[in-house]
Amino acid sequence: MVFCLFADVHISFASSLPSMTSLKSVAFALASLNLAASTDLPSLPSVNETDLTVSGLSSGGFMAVQMHVAYSARFRGAGVFAGGPWYCAQGQETTALVTCMSTPFMLNVDNLVSLTHSAVQDGNVDAVKNMKDDKIWIFSGSKDSVVKQEVVKKLEQYYQSFIT
């Protein structure tokens, strides 16, 4: 089941971001901490490995899709905020920065679906049948100036090929 929310909102974080100088200072301070390698970490609560999902925002949204498709036997769903289809860039930086972000008319979803099936046959990703009952949450803002809403709609179209 694919749930989509295409909102007409604009959120700007620019004024709340620290300057690069302060970010460098924080990074330097953190790097300067000398934590002993033998420090014991607290144990995590048990995790039900049959109920794992993956989610991400923008580049993390693209990565969440890559993880969900590649490891569909492990994940039961995905939450994608401003992300695009699996293998969108096809290993090409220019494609990633142009086609997968701002020129969705150049995205051929049928080709990406076909490439997914080929990757399954080659053993590079898990079987797409694993996704048939997964819940996919897709979110996009119409005023997103980085990942155009039409790219996210291509993601919806991509997932519709596998989700019932």
C-alpha positions as CSV (number, residue, x, y, z in Angstrom):
1,M,0.0,0.0,0.0
2,V,1.5,3.4,-1.0
3,F,0.4,6.5,0.9
4,C,1.3,9.8,-0.6
5,L,1.1,13.4,0.6
6,F,1.9,16.1,-1.8
7,A,1.7,19.3,0.3
8,D,1.8,22.9,-0.8
9,V,4.1,24.1,1.9
10,H,7.4,25.9,2.1
11,I,9.8,25.5,5.0
12,S,13.1,27.3,5.2
13,F,15.8,26.2,7.5
14,A,18.4,28.7,6.3
15,S,18.0,31.1,9.1
16,S,18.2,28.4,11.8
17,L,21.4,26.8,10.5
18,P,24.6,27.6,12.3
19,S,27.4,29.2,10.3
20,M,30.1,27.0,8.8
21,T,32.6,28.5,11.3
22,S,30.5,27.4,14.3
23,L,30.0,24.0,12.6
24,K,33.7,23.6,12.2
25,S,34.2,24.6,15.8
26,V,31.8,21.9,17.0
27,A,33.4,19.3,14.7
28,F,36.8,20.2,16.0
29,A,35.6,20.0,19.6
30,L,34.0,16.6,19.0
31,A,37.1,15.3,17.2
32,S,39.3,16.5,20.1
33,L,37.4,14.4,22.6
34,N,39.6,11.5,23.5
35,L,37.1,8.8,24.3
36,A,38.7,5.5,25.3
37,A,38.0,2.7,22.8
38,S,37.1,0.4,25.7
39,T,34.1,2.5,26.8
40,D,31.2,0.1,27.1
41,L,28.1,1.2,25.2
42,P,24.7,0.6,26.7
43,S,22.8,-2.3,25.3
44,L,19.9,-1.7,23.0
45,P,16.5,-3.1,23.6
46,S,15.7,-6.2,21.6
47,V,14.5,-5.4,18.1
48,N,11.9,-7.4,16.2
49,E,13.8,-8.0,13.0
50,T,10.6,-8.8,11.1
51,D,9.2,-5.3,11.6
52,L,12.0,-3.1,10.3
53,T,11.4,-0.1,8.2
54,V,13.7,2.5,6.6
55,S,13.1,6.2,6.1
56,G,14.9,9.3,5.0
57,L,14.7,13.0,3.9
58,S,16.0,14.3,0.6
59,S,19.3,12.4,-0.1
60,G,18.4,10.2,2.8
61,G,15.0,9.6,1.1
62,F,16.8,8.4,-2.0
63,M,19.0,6.2,0.2
64,A,15.9,4.8,2.1
65,V,14.5,3.7,-1.3
66,Q,17.9,2.1,-2.3
67,M,17.9,0.2,1.0
68,H,14.3,-0.8,0.9
69,V,14.5,-2.2,-2.7
70,A,17.9,-3.8,-2.3
71,Y,17.0,-5.4,1.1
72,S,13.3,-5.9,0.6
73,A,13.5,-9.2,2.5
74,R,14.6,-7.4,5.6
75,F,12.5,-4.2,5.5
76,R,8.6,-4.1,5.7
77,G,8.2,-0.5,4.5
78,A,9.7,2.9,3.9
79,G,9.0,6.5,4.7
80,V,10.4,8.8,2.0
81,F,10.5,12.5,2.3
82,A,11.5,14.2,-1.0
83,G,13.2,11.2,-2.5
84,G,13.1,9.5,-5.9
85,P,13.0,6.1,-7.5
86,W,15.5,3.3,-7.0
87,Y,18.6,3.5,-9.2
88,C,17.5,6.9,-10.4
89,A,21.1,8.2,-11.1
90,Q,22.3,4.8,-12.5
91,G,25.8,5.6,-11.2
92,Q,26.1,9.0,-12.9
93,E,26.7,12.1,-10.9
94,T,25.1,14.4,-13.5
95,T,22.0,12.3,-13.7
96,A,21.8,12.4,-9.9
97,L,22.1,16.2,-9.7
98,V,19.9,17.0,-12.7
99,T,17.4,14.3,-13.7
100,C,16.8,12.9,-10.3
101,M,16.2,16.3,-8.7
102,S,14.8,18.8,-11.1
103,T,14.0,17.4,-14.5
104,P,11.6,14.5,-13.8
105,F,10.4,14.4,-17.4
106,M,13.7,12.7,-18.2
107,L,13.0,9.9,-15.7
108,N,11.8,6.7,-17.4
109,V,10.0,4.7,-14.6
110,D,9.4,1.7,-16.8
111,N,13.1,1.5,-17.5
112,L,13.9,1.7,-13.8
113,V,11.4,-1.1,-13.1
114,S,13.0,-3.2,-15.8
115,L,16.4,-2.5,-14.3
116,T,15.1,-3.6,-10.9
117,H,13.9,-6.9,-12.3
118,S,17.3,-7.4,-13.9
119,A,19.1,-6.6,-10.7
120,V,16.9,-9.3,-9.0
121,Q,17.8,-11.8,-11.7
122,D,21.5,-11.0,-11.3
123,G,21.2,-11.5,-7.5
124,N,22.1,-7.8,-6.8
125,V,18.9,-7.0,-4.9
126,D,16.3,-9.0,-3.1
127,A,13.1,-10.3,-4.8
128,V,10.6,-7.5,-5.6
129,K,7.8,-9.8,-4.4
130,N,9.0,-9.1,-0.8
131,M,7.6,-5.5,-1.2
132,K,4.1,-6.5,-2.3
133,D,2.5,-6.0,1.1
134,D,4.9,-3.3,2.4
135,K,3.6,0.1,3.5
136,I,5.3,3.0,1.8
137,W,4.8,6.6,3.0
138,I,5.8,9.2,0.5
139,F,5.9,12.9,1.3
140,S,6.7,15.9,-0.9
141,G,6.2,19.7,-0.8
142,S,5.2,21.6,-3.9
143,K,7.6,24.4,-3.1
144,D,10.6,22.2,-2.6
145,S,13.3,23.8,-4.7
146,V,15.7,20.9,-4.4
147,V,13.8,17.7,-5.1
148,K,10.9,18.6,-7.4
149,Q,7.5,17.2,-6.5
150,E,7.3,15.6,-9.9
151,V,10.4,13.5,-9.1
152,V,8.6,12.2,-5.9
153,K,5.5,11.4,-8.1
154,K,7.9,9.3,-10.2
155,L,8.8,7.4,-7.0
156,E,5.1,6.8,-6.3
157,Q,4.7,5.4,-9.9
158,Y,7.8,3.2,-9.4
159,Y,6.5,1.7,-6.1
160,Q,3.0,1.2,-7.7
161,S,4.8,-1.4,-10.0
162,F,5.6,-3.6,-6.9
163,I,3.1,-2.8,-4.1
164,T,-0.4,-4.2,-4.1
